[in-house]
């Protein structure tokens, strides 16, 4: 990961269990790893991994919901994670637009494998999410051809070039802003609309596009909308009405648990 503009390697090993979690941490760097750097990385990872997030209130709420009660059993102990980089998170949001998880993963892997820097440490070679400086040097046509990301290439390159010039707010700064103000700041970025801003600025958001409208429409109403594009606003409003402050966590848990939910609720939920 890039941390304070330096590429570092991090090795995490679980030495606890779900109910009593404990992680052993090792840090690798081209320069000497000082005790100060170790503390900074430890504090940063505490934040990025959501270590301090209290899941109990969400679980109390979810246990009374006919959909979520299954997900908290299947994904018990799953914390939401954050990104240290707004550019990485915004790139992820763009690659999630208008498609299913499988296709998004293919595009993300292609972008990382073609343009991510390689970190070598502890006998491993790890590809790091590309920087804005790297993608800003590409043309949309070049990126689209190499990574098969389609129309998203134009947004990704434009976003990279804008952020190289302005750098934008940090993820920490966004999380400290009122939600609507943070959303407004995000929607000023190329390629970032209502759906993508909810992916980036998660607390309280419910990111619905054509693919997720089909999934959640079937969960809410028992059948997939006839026209998922036209159903986006209705499905989004229903999710927020039903789950309120927990809408993002509900989205996060459901999307990570589609296969199990399909079996438990006896519905065919789209994975692609």
VOKE-919951 format. One line per 8 residues: their letters; for each residue x, y, z of N, C-alpha, C. Coordinates in Angstrom, 2 decimals. Example, Ala and Ser with C-alpha at 12.3 -4.5 7.8 and 13.67 -1.06 7.14 Angstrom:
as) 13.19,-5.69,7.80,12.30,-4.50,7.80,13.20,-3.30,7.80  12.85,-2.25,7.08,13.67,-1.06,7.14,12.90,0.03,7.87
END
This chain:
xxxxxxxx) 0.84,-1.19,0.00,0.00,0.00,0.00,0.88,1.24,0.00  0.32,2.33,-0.54,1.02,3.62,-0.45,0.59,4.29,0.85  1.56,4.65,1.63,1.29,5.24,2.95,2.19,6.46,3.11  1.56,7.64,3.26,2.32,8.89,3.31,3.28,9.02,2.13  2.76,8.70,0.93,3.52,8.78,-0.33,4.68,7.80,-0.41  4.74,6.83,0.47,5.78,5.81,0.42,5.15,4.45,0.21  5.75,3.63,-0.65,5.26,2.28,-0.88,5.79,1.36,0.21  4.89,0.74,0.93,5.30,-0.17,2.01,4.60,-1.51,1.83
xxxxxxxx) 5.21,-2.53,2.40,4.59,-3.85,2.43,4.08,-4.13,3.83  2.94,-4.78,3.91,2.35,-5.10,5.21,1.99,-6.58,5.22  2.41,-7.26,6.27,2.04,-8.66,6.45,1.17,-8.76,7.69  -0.03,-9.27,7.51,-0.97,-9.43,8.62,-1.23,-10.92,8.84  -1.22,-11.31,10.08,-1.47,-12.72,10.43,-2.44,-12.76,11.60  -3.51,-13.52,11.44,-4.48,-13.65,12.52,-3.95,-14.60,13.59  -3.90,-14.11,14.80,-3.49,-14.96,15.92,-4.61,-15.02,16.97  -5.82,-14.65,16.52,-6.99,-14.72,17.40,-8.10,-15.47,16.69
xxxxxxxx) -9.34,-15.16,17.05,-10.49,-15.73,16.35,-11.54,-14.64,16.21  -12.69,-14.98,15.64,-13.69,-13.97,15.34,-14.19,-13.25,16.59  -14.38,-13.99,17.67,-14.88,-13.37,18.90,-13.79,-12.67,19.69  -12.54,-13.09,19.49,-11.41,-12.45,20.19,-10.31,-12.18,19.15  -10.57,-11.18,18.26,-9.65,-10.94,17.15,-8.34,-10.30,17.60  -7.27,-10.76,16.98,-5.95,-10.16,17.24,-5.10,-10.39,16.00  -4.48,-9.32,15.51,-3.65,-9.40,14.30,-2.20,-9.12,14.64  -1.33,-9.96,14.11,0.11,-9.73,14.20,0.53,-8.98,12.94
xxxxxxxx) 1.31,-7.91,13.10,1.63,-7.01,12.00,3.13,-6.90,11.78  3.55,-7.03,10.51,4.94,-6.79,10.13,4.95,-5.75,9.01  5.89,-4.82,9.06,5.96,-3.72,8.08,7.29,-3.78,7.33  7.25,-3.61,6.00,8.44,-3.64,5.16,8.51,-2.35,4.36  9.74,-1.82,4.22,9.93,-0.57,3.50,11.32,-0.54,2.86  11.48,0.26,1.79,12.80,0.42,1.19,13.77,1.10,2.16  13.22,1.99,2.97,14.03,2.68,3.97,13.87,1.96,5.31  14.65,2.38,6.29,14.61,1.73,7.59,13.23,1.88,8.22
xxxxxxxx) 12.70,0.79,8.73,11.39,0.82,9.38,11.58,1.26,10.83  11.21,2.48,11.11,11.37,3.03,12.45,10.17,2.66,13.32  10.33,2.82,14.61,9.21,2.56,15.52,8.08,3.54,15.26  8.44,4.77,14.84,7.41,5.77,14.53,6.58,5.32,13.33  7.26,4.79,12.27,6.54,4.31,11.10,5.62,3.15,11.47  6.12,2.25,12.31,5.29,1.12,12.74,4.02,1.59,13.43  4.15,2.58,14.30,2.98,3.10,15.01,2.00,3.78,14.05  2.56,4.53,13.09,1.70,5.20,12.11,0.93,4.19,11.27
xxxxxxxx) 1.63,3.15,10.85,0.98,2.11,10.04,-0.06,1.37,10.86  0.28,1.06,12.10,-0.68,0.36,12.97,-1.94,1.19,13.17  -1.76,2.49,13.45,-2.92,3.36,13.63,-3.72,3.47,12.34  -3.00,3.57,11.20,-3.68,3.68,9.91,-4.47,2.43,9.60  -3.91,1.26,9.86,-4.61,0.01,9.58,-5.79,-0.20,10.52  -5.66,0.25,11.76,-6.81,0.19,12.68,-8.01,0.89,12.05  -7.74,2.04,11.42,-8.80,2.81,10.79,-9.27,2.13,9.50  -8.32,1.74,8.64,-8.66,1.17,7.34,-9.41,-0.14,7.45
xxxxxxxx) -9.09,-0.94,8.46,-9.74,-2.24,8.63,-11.01,-2.17,9.48  -11.35,-0.96,9.92,-12.56,-0.81,10.73,-12.47,-1.54,12.06  -11.26,-1.62,12.62,-11.05,-2.39,13.84,-11.92,-1.90,15.00  -12.09,-0.59,15.08,-12.84,-0.04,16.21,-14.34,0.04,15.98  -14.81,-0.37,14.79,-16.25,-0.28,14.52,-17.03,-1.28,15.38  -18.07,-0.80,16.02,-18.91,-1.63,16.88,-20.03,-2.23,16.04  -19.99,-3.55,15.82,-21.00,-4.21,15.00,-22.28,-4.55,15.77  -22.23,-4.47,17.09,-23.36,-4.92,17.91,-24.66,-4.19,17.58
xxxxxxxx) -24.67,-2.84,17.47,-25.94,-2.18,17.14,-26.50,-2.61,15.80  -25.63,-2.79,14.80,-26.10,-3.26,13.50,-26.65,-4.67,13.60  -25.97,-5.54,14.34,-26.43,-6.92,14.48,-27.77,-6.98,15.23  -27.94,-6.12,16.22,-29.22,-6.06,16.93,-30.35,-5.70,15.96  -30.08,-4.71,15.11,-31.06,-4.29,14.12,-31.30,-5.38,13.09  -30.22,-5.95,12.56,-30.31,-6.93,11.48,-31.01,-8.22,11.92  -30.86,-8.58,13.18,-31.46,-9.83,13.66,-32.98,-9.81,13.58  -33.57,-8.61,13.45,-35.03,-8.49,13.38,-35.52,-8.30,11.94
xxxxxxxx) -34.60,-8.33,10.99,-34.96,-8.12,9.60,-34.95,-9.45,8.86  -35.98,-9.71,8.04,-36.14,-11.02,7.40,-35.04,-11.34,6.40  -34.35,-10.33,5.87,-33.24,-10.55,4.94,-31.91,-10.56,5.68  -31.67,-9.54,6.45,-30.37,-9.36,7.08,-30.07,-10.40,8.16  -31.09,-10.99,8.74,-30.83,-11.97,9.81,-30.02,-13.15,9.28  -30.12,-13.44,7.99,-29.32,-14.52,7.40,-27.88,-14.07,7.17  -27.72,-12.83,6.71,-26.37,-12.36,6.35,-25.45,-12.25,7.56  -26.00,-11.88,8.71,-25.13,-11.72,9.88,-24.69,-13.05,10.46
xxxxxxxx) -25.38,-14.12,10.08,-24.91,-15.46,10.44,-23.84,-15.90,9.45  -24.12,-15.71,8.16,-23.17,-16.13,7.12,-21.87,-15.34,7.18  -21.96,-14.04,7.49,-20.79,-13.14,7.46,-20.45,-12.60,8.84  -20.71,-13.40,9.84,-20.50,-12.96,11.22,-19.08,-12.43,11.43  -18.99,-11.23,11.98,-17.69,-10.64,12.27,-17.09,-9.83,11.14  -17.77,-9.73,10.00,-17.23,-9.01,8.84,-17.30,-7.50,9.06  -16.13,-6.85,9.01,-16.05,-5.40,9.14,-15.94,-4.76,7.76  -16.51,-3.59,7.62,-16.31,-2.80,6.41,-14.88,-2.25,6.45
xxxxxxxx) -14.27,-2.11,5.29,-12.91,-1.58,5.23,-12.90,-0.28,4.45  -11.88,0.51,4.69,-11.75,1.81,4.06,-10.51,1.79,3.16  -10.40,2.80,2.33,-9.22,2.94,1.48,-8.45,4.16,1.93  -7.11,4.09,1.95,-6.33,5.27,2.31,-6.32,6.31,1.20  -6.77,5.91,0.00,-6.67,6.77,-1.18,-8.03,7.05,-1.77  -8.38,8.32,-1.92,-9.63,8.69,-2.58,-9.62,8.22,-4.03  -8.47,8.33,-4.69,-8.40,7.91,-6.09,-8.69,6.42,-6.22  -8.12,5.61,-5.35,-8.37,4.16,-5.42,-9.85,3.87,-5.19
xxxxxxxx) -10.45,4.54,-4.23,-11.86,4.29,-3.93,-12.76,4.77,-5.07  -12.41,5.92,-5.65,-13.21,6.45,-6.76,-13.06,5.56,-7.99  -11.86,5.03,-8.23,-11.64,4.11,-9.34,-12.48,2.86,-9.15  -12.48,2.33,-7.94,-13.31,1.17,-7.63,-14.78,1.46,-7.91  -15.25,2.63,-7.49,-16.66,2.99,-7.68,-17.02,3.05,-9.16  -16.13,3.58,-9.98,-16.39,3.67,-11.42,-16.42,2.28,-12.04  -15.54,1.39,-11.59,-15.49,0.03,-12.15,-16.67,-0.83,-11.68  -17.38,-0.37,-10.67,-18.58,-1.09,-10.20,-19.84,-0.64,-10.92
xxxxxxxx) -19.74,0.40,-11.71,-20.93,0.98,-12.35,-21.55,0.04,-13.39  -22.85,-0.11,-13.31,-23.65,-0.76,-14.34,-23.22,-2.18,-14.70  -22.73,-2.92,-13.73,-22.37,-4.30,-14.00,-22.36,-5.09,-12.71  -22.25,-6.42,-12.83,-22.24,-7.28,-11.66,-20.86,-7.43,-11.05  -20.81,-8.12,-9.92,-19.57,-8.27,-9.17,-18.50,-8.99,-9.98  -18.89,-10.04,-10.70,-17.91,-10.82,-11.46,-17.21,-9.96,-12.51  -17.98,-9.21,-13.28,-17.40,-8.34,-14.31,-16.56,-7.24,-13.69  -17.01,-6.66,-12.58,-16.23,-5.62,-11.89,-14.89,-6.17,-11.44
xxxxxxxx) -14.90,-7.37,-10.87,-13.64,-7.99,-10.43,-12.69,-8.21,-11.59  -13.21,-8.60,-12.75,-12.36,-8.79,-13.93,-11.70,-7.48,-14.33  -12.45,-6.40,-14.32,-11.91,-5.09,-14.70,-10.88,-4.61,-13.67  -11.19,-4.78,-12.39,-10.26,-4.35,-11.35,-8.94,-5.12,-11.44  -9.03,-6.42,-11.65,-7.81,-7.22,-11.77,-6.99,-6.79,-12.98  -7.67,-6.47,-14.08,-6.96,-6.04,-15.29,-6.23,-4.72,-15.06  -6.90,-3.77,-14.41,-6.29,-2.46,-14.15,-5.09,-2.61,-13.22  -5.25,-3.40,-12.17,-4.16,-3.59,-11.21,-2.99,-4.34,-11.85
xxxxxxxx) -3.27,-5.41,-12.59,-2.20,-6.22,-13.16,-1.44,-5.51,-14.27  -2.10,-4.59,-14.96,-1.44,-3.88,-16.06,-0.74,-2.60,-15.62  -1.26,-1.95,-14.57,-0.73,-0.63,-14.23,-0.34,-0.47,-12.76  -0.52,-1.49,-11.96,-0.15,-1.39,-10.55,1.34,-1.62,-10.34  1.92,-0.87,-9.46,3.34,-1.03,-9.10,3.52,-2.35,-8.35  4.68,-2.97,-8.52,4.95,-4.23,-7.83,5.75,-3.95,-6.56  5.26,-4.46,-5.45,6.00,-4.40,-4.19,6.55,-5.81,-3.91  7.84,-5.90,-3.66,8.46,-7.19,-3.35,8.95,-7.18,-1.91
xxxxxxxx) 8.43,-8.09,-1.11,8.83,-8.16,0.30,8.43,-9.50,0.86  9.15,-9.95,1.86,8.84,-11.21,2.54,8.68,-12.37,1.55  9.48,-12.33,0.48,9.42,-13.40,-0.51,8.19,-13.37,-1.40  7.45,-12.25,-1.39,6.22,-12.13,-2.18,6.34,-10.98,-3.17  5.57,-11.08,-4.25,5.40,-9.99,-5.22,3.93,-9.61,-5.22  3.65,-8.37,-4.83,2.27,-7.92,-4.67,2.02,-6.71,-5.57  0.95,-6.77,-6.35,0.56,-5.63,-7.17,-0.24,-4.64,-6.34  0.11,-3.37,-6.46,-0.55,-2.32,-5.69,-1.51,-1.58,-6.62
xxxxxxxx) -2.61,-1.08,-6.06,-3.58,-0.32,-6.85,-2.86,0.83,-7.56  -3.11,1.05,-8.87,-2.41,2.11,-9.61,-2.65,3.49,-9.01  -1.66,4.33,-9.14,-1.77,5.70,-8.64,-2.42,6.59,-9.70  -2.89,7.74,-9.27,-3.47,8.70,-10.21,-2.41,9.20,-11.20  -1.16,9.30,-10.74,-0.08,9.74,-11.64,0.10,8.75,-12.79  0.00,7.47,-12.49,0.17,6.43,-13.50,-0.94,6.48,-14.55  -2.20,6.47,-14.11,-3.31,6.44,-15.06,-3.48,7.75,-15.81  -3.00,8.86,-15.23,-3.13,10.16,-15.90,-2.32,10.23,-17.19
xxxxxxxx) -1.31,9.35,-17.33,-0.44,9.36,-18.51,-1.01,8.54,-19.66  -2.12,7.85,-19.43,-2.73,7.01,-20.45,-3.77,7.78,-21.26  -4.13,7.25,-22.42,-5.29,7.75,-23.15,-6.47,6.83,-22.84  -7.69,7.35,-22.90,-8.85,6.48,-22.67,-8.87,5.26,-23.59  -8.50,5.47,-24.85,-8.50,4.35,-25.79,-7.51,3.28,-25.38  -6.34,3.70,-24.92,-5.31,2.75,-24.48,-5.79,1.95,-23.28  -6.39,2.63,-22.30,-6.87,1.96,-21.09,-8.02,1.00,-21.41  -8.94,1.45,-22.28,-10.09,0.62,-22.64,-9.64,-0.65,-23.35
xxxxxxxx) -8.66,-0.51,-24.25,-8.19,-1.66,-25.02,-7.43,-2.64,-24.13  -6.57,-2.13,-23.26,-5.73,-2.99,-22.42,-6.53,-3.72,-21.35  -7.50,-3.02,-20.76,-8.20,-3.57,-19.59,-9.67,-3.91,-19.83  -10.17,-3.64,-21.03,-11.55,-3.97,-21.38,-12.55,-3.36,-20.38  -12.37,-2.06,-20.11,-13.25,-1.38,-19.17,-14.32,-0.54,-19.86  -14.33,-0.56,-21.20,-15.38,0.13,-21.95,-15.41,1.63,-21.72  -16.64,2.18,-21.61,-16.82,3.62,-21.47,-16.15,4.18,-20.22  -15.89,3.33,-19.24,-15.32,3.77,-17.96,-13.91,4.33,-18.13
xxxxxxxx) -13.23,3.95,-19.21,-11.85,4.41,-19.43,-11.78,5.93,-19.48  -12.74,6.54,-20.16,-12.74,8.00,-20.27,-12.85,8.65,-18.90  -13.74,8.13,-18.07,-13.91,8.68,-16.72,-12.67,8.47,-15.87  -12.06,7.28,-15.96,-10.89,6.96,-15.14,-9.71,7.86,-15.47  -9.44,8.06,-16.76,-8.31,8.90,-17.15,-8.56,10.36,-16.78  -9.78,10.83,-17.01,-10.11,12.22,-16.65,-10.02,12.43,-15.15  -10.52,11.45,-14.38,-10.42,11.53,-12.93,-8.97,11.60,-12.48  -8.13,10.74,-13.05,-6.71,10.72,-12.68,-6.05,12.06,-12.96
xxxxxxxx) -6.34,12.64,-14.12,-5.72,13.93,-14.48,-6.20,15.07,-13.58  -7.49,15.06,-13.24,-8.02,16.09,-12.34,-7.37,15.98,-10.96  -7.22,14.73,-10.47,-6.69,14.55,-9.12,-5.18,14.78,-9.06  -4.47,14.60,-10.17,-3.05,14.94,-10.19,-2.89,16.45,-10.00  -3.81,17.22,-10.58,-3.73,18.69,-10.49,-4.20,19.21,-9.14  -5.33,18.64,-8.66,-5.93,19.20,-7.44,-5.75,18.34,-6.21  -5.54,17.02,-6.43,-5.37,16.03,-5.36,-6.65,15.73,-4.60  -7.59,16.67,-4.55,-8.89,16.40,-3.94,-8.80,16.21,-2.43
xxxxxxxx) -9.95,16.05,-1.77,-9.96,15.81,-0.32,-9.47,14.41,0.00  -9.00,14.20,1.20,-8.60,12.87,1.62,-9.82,12.11,2.11  -9.69,10.78,2.23,-10.80,9.98,2.74,-11.15,10.38,4.16  -10.13,10.70,4.96,-10.39,11.10,6.35,-11.16,12.41,6.39  -10.77,13.36,5.53,-11.48,14.65,5.48,-12.93,14.46,5.06  -13.16,13.58,4.09,-14.54,13.32,3.64,-15.39,12.74,4.75  -14.81,11.83,5.52,-15.58,11.18,6.58,-15.91,12.13,7.72  -15.17,13.24,7.82,-15.43,14.21,8.88,-16.44,15.27,8.46
xxxxxxxx) -16.77,15.31,7.15,-17.74,16.28,6.66,-19.16,15.74,6.87  -20.16,16.62,6.96,-21.55,16.16,6.92,-21.76,15.37,5.64  -22.59,14.33,5.72,-22.72,13.40,4.60,-23.07,14.09,3.28  -24.04,14.99,3.31,-24.47,15.65,2.07,-23.37,16.54,1.50  -22.60,17.19,2.36,-21.50,18.02,1.88,-20.42,17.15,1.25  -20.12,16.02,1.89,-19.13,15.10,1.33,-19.62,14.57,-0.02  -20.89,14.28,-0.12,-21.46,13.78,-1.37,-21.33,14.82,-2.47  -21.60,16.07,-2.14,-21.48,17.16,-3.11,-20.05,17.29,-3.61
xxxxxxxx) -19.08,17.20,-2.69,-17.67,17.29,-3.08,-17.29,16.15,-4.02  -17.79,14.97,-3.74,-17.46,13.81,-4.57,-18.07,13.91,-5.95  -19.29,14.42,-6.03,-19.98,14.48,-7.32,-19.42,15.56,-8.23  -18.47,16.33,-7.74,-17.75,17.28,-8.58,-16.63,16.60,-9.37  -16.30,15.35,-8.97,-15.23,14.62,-9.64,-15.75,13.94,-10.91  -14.90,13.80,-11.95,-15.32,13.14,-13.19,-15.76,11.70,-12.94  -16.86,11.31,-13.54,-17.33,9.93,-13.46,-18.04,9.56,-12.18  -18.19,10.50,-11.26,-18.80,10.21,-9.96,-20.18,10.84,-9.87
xxxxxxxx) -21.20,9.99,-9.87,-22.58,10.43,-9.72,-23.15,9.97,-8.39  -24.46,9.88,-8.32,-25.14,9.51,-7.07,-24.70,8.13,-6.60  -24.73,7.14,-7.50,-24.37,5.77,-7.13,-22.92,5.69,-6.66  -22.01,6.24,-7.45,-20.58,6.13,-7.12,-20.23,6.89,-5.85  -20.89,8.03,-5.63,-20.60,8.78,-4.40,-21.03,7.99,-3.17  -22.11,7.20,-3.30,-22.54,6.37,-2.17,-21.59,5.20,-1.93  -20.94,4.72,-2.98,-19.91,3.68,-2.81,-18.72,4.23,-2.04  -18.33,5.46,-2.35,-17.15,6.07,-1.72,-17.48,6.56,-0.32
xxxxxxxx) -18.58,7.30,-0.22,-18.98,7.98,1.02,-20.06,7.15,1.69  -19.65,6.06,2.33,-20.58,5.00,2.65,-21.58,5.23,3.77  -21.22,5.77,4.90,-22.19,5.80,6.01,-23.50,6.47,5.60  -24.58,5.70,5.71,-25.90,6.24,5.39,-26.29,6.12,3.93  -25.35,5.80,3.05,-25.65,5.70,1.63,-26.22,4.33,1.27  -26.90,4.27,0.13,-27.45,3.01,-0.37,-27.24,3.02,-1.88  -26.10,2.49,-2.36,-25.71,2.65,-3.76,-26.44,1.71,-4.71  -27.45,2.22,-5.39,-28.25,1.40,-6.30,-28.04,1.83,-7.75
xxxxxxxx) -27.67,0.86,-8.59,-27.61,1.07,-10.03,-28.45,-0.01,-10.70  -28.28,-0.21,-12.00,-29.14,-1.17,-12.72,-28.98,-2.58,-12.17  -27.72,-3.02,-11.94,-27.49,-4.37,-11.44,-28.06,-4.55,-10.04  -27.73,-3.64,-9.12,-28.19,-3.80,-7.74,-29.69,-3.55,-7.60  -30.28,-2.77,-8.53,-31.74,-2.60,-8.51,-32.43,-3.92,-8.78  -31.85,-4.74,-9.67,-32.42,-6.06,-9.96,-32.32,-6.96,-8.74  -31.17,-6.93,-8.06,-30.95,-7.79,-6.89,-31.87,-7.38,-5.74  -31.83,-6.10,-5.37,-32.60,-5.66,-4.20,-34.09,-5.57,-4.52
xxxxxxxx) -34.43,-5.31,-5.80,-35.84,-5.33,-6.19,-36.45,-6.69,-5.94  -35.71,-7.74,-6.28,-36.21,-9.10,-6.06,-36.30,-9.40,-4.56  -35.34,-8.92,-3.78,-35.38,-9.14,-2.34,-36.55,-8.39,-1.69  -36.82,-7.16,-2.13,-37.87,-6.36,-1.52,-39.27,-6.77,-1.98  -39.40,-7.05,-3.28,-40.74,-7.22,-3.86,-41.03,-8.64,-4.34  -40.04,-9.53,-4.24,-40.27,-10.91,-4.64,-40.08,-11.19,-6.12  -39.83,-10.14,-6.91,-39.57,-10.35,-8.34,-38.67,-9.24,-8.86  -37.92,-9.56,-9.88,-37.00,-8.60,-10.47,-37.79,-7.53,-11.22
xxxxxxxx) -37.43,-6.25,-11.09,-38.15,-5.19,-11.81,-38.14,-5.44,-13.31  -39.24,-5.09,-13.96,-39.33,-5.25,-15.41,-38.28,-4.41,-16.10  -38.07,-3.20,-15.60,-37.05,-2.31,-16.13,-36.20,-1.83,-14.96  -35.02,-2.43,-14.79,-34.18,-2.12,-13.63,-33.71,-0.68,-13.64  -33.47,-0.12,-14.82,-33.01,1.27,-14.89,-34.07,2.21,-14.34  -35.32,1.97,-14.70,-36.40,2.83,-14.21,-36.70,2.59,-12.74  -36.31,1.43,-12.22,-36.62,1.08,-10.83,-35.59,1.57,-9.83  -34.49,2.15,-10.31,-33.38,2.53,-9.42,-33.84,3.40,-8.25
xxxxxxxx) -34.56,4.47,-8.54,-34.96,5.41,-7.48,-35.93,4.77,-6.50  -36.85,3.96,-7.01,-37.83,3.30,-6.14,-37.13,2.32,-5.20  -36.22,1.52,-5.74,-35.51,0.53,-4.92,-34.62,1.23,-3.90  -33.95,2.29,-4.31,-33.09,3.05,-3.39,-33.91,3.61,-2.23  -35.07,4.20,-2.55,-35.93,4.77,-1.51,-36.43,3.69,-0.55  -36.76,2.51,-1.07,-37.24,1.42,-0.22,-36.14,0.92,0.70  -34.89,0.83,0.19,-33.78,0.39,1.03,-33.53,1.35,2.17  -33.57,2.64,1.88,-33.35,3.65,2.93,-34.53,3.65,3.91
xxxxxxxx) -35.75,3.49,3.40,-36.93,3.43,4.29,-36.82,2.23,5.22  -36.41,1.09,4.65,-36.39,-0.16,5.41,-35.23,-0.20,6.40  -34.06,0.28,5.98,-32.86,0.08,6.79,-32.27,1.37,7.37  -32.74,2.53,6.94,-32.35,3.79,7.55,-30.85,3.97,7.68  -30.40,4.26,8.90,-28.97,4.52,9.14,-28.10,3.32,8.83  -28.70,2.13,8.75,-27.93,0.92,8.48,-27.98,0.51,7.01  -28.44,1.41,6.14,-28.61,1.06,4.73,-27.30,0.62,4.09  -26.19,1.35,4.39,-24.92,0.96,3.76,-24.47,-0.41,4.25
xxxxxxxx) -24.51,-0.63,5.56,-24.07,-1.92,6.10,-24.94,-3.05,5.56  -26.23,-2.77,5.41,-27.13,-3.77,4.84,-26.71,-4.11,3.41  -26.44,-3.08,2.61,-25.98,-3.28,1.24,-24.70,-4.11,1.23  -23.76,-3.74,2.07,-22.45,-4.40,2.15,-22.60,-5.88,2.49  -23.41,-6.17,3.48,-23.59,-7.57,3.90,-24.35,-8.38,2.85  -25.37,-7.80,2.27,-26.17,-8.53,1.27,-25.32,-8.86,0.04  -24.60,-7.87,-0.48,-23.82,-8.08,-1.71,-22.73,-9.13,-1.49  -22.19,-9.21,-0.29,-21.16,-10.21,0.01,-21.75,-11.60,0.27
xxxxxxxx) -23.07,-11.69,0.29,-23.70,-12.95,0.71,-24.76,-13.43,-0.27  -24.65,-13.05,-1.53,-25.72,-13.34,-2.50,-25.94,-14.83,-2.71  -24.86,-15.59,-2.76,-25.01,-17.03,-3.01,-25.77,-17.71,-1.87  -25.40,-17.39,-0.63,-26.10,-17.98,0.51,-27.55,-17.51,0.60  -27.76,-16.23,0.33,-29.13,-15.69,0.38,-30.02,-16.34,-0.68  -29.46,-16.61,-1.85,-30.24,-17.26,-2.90,-30.79,-18.59,-2.41  -29.97,-19.35,-1.68,-30.38,-20.65,-1.18,-31.37,-20.52,-0.01  -31.06,-19.62,0.92,-31.88,-19.52,2.13,-33.25,-18.90,1.88
xxxxxxxx) -33.32,-17.96,0.91,-34.59,-17.31,0.62,-35.28,-17.91,-0.60  -34.61,-18.91,-1.20,-35.16,-19.60,-2.37,-35.48,-18.63,-3.51  -34.52,-17.75,-3.78,-34.64,-16.81,-4.91,-33.34,-16.86,-5.71  -33.42,-16.57,-6.97,-32.23,-16.56,-7.82,-31.74,-15.12,-7.93  -30.65,-14.81,-7.20,-30.10,-13.46,-7.19,-28.94,-13.36,-8.16  -28.92,-12.32,-8.95,-27.92,-12.16,-9.99,-26.54,-11.92,-9.41  -25.60,-12.78,-9.76,-24.21,-12.59,-9.33,-23.44,-11.84,-10.38  -23.97,-11.70,-11.59,-23.27,-11.02,-12.69,-24.11,-9.88,-13.22
END
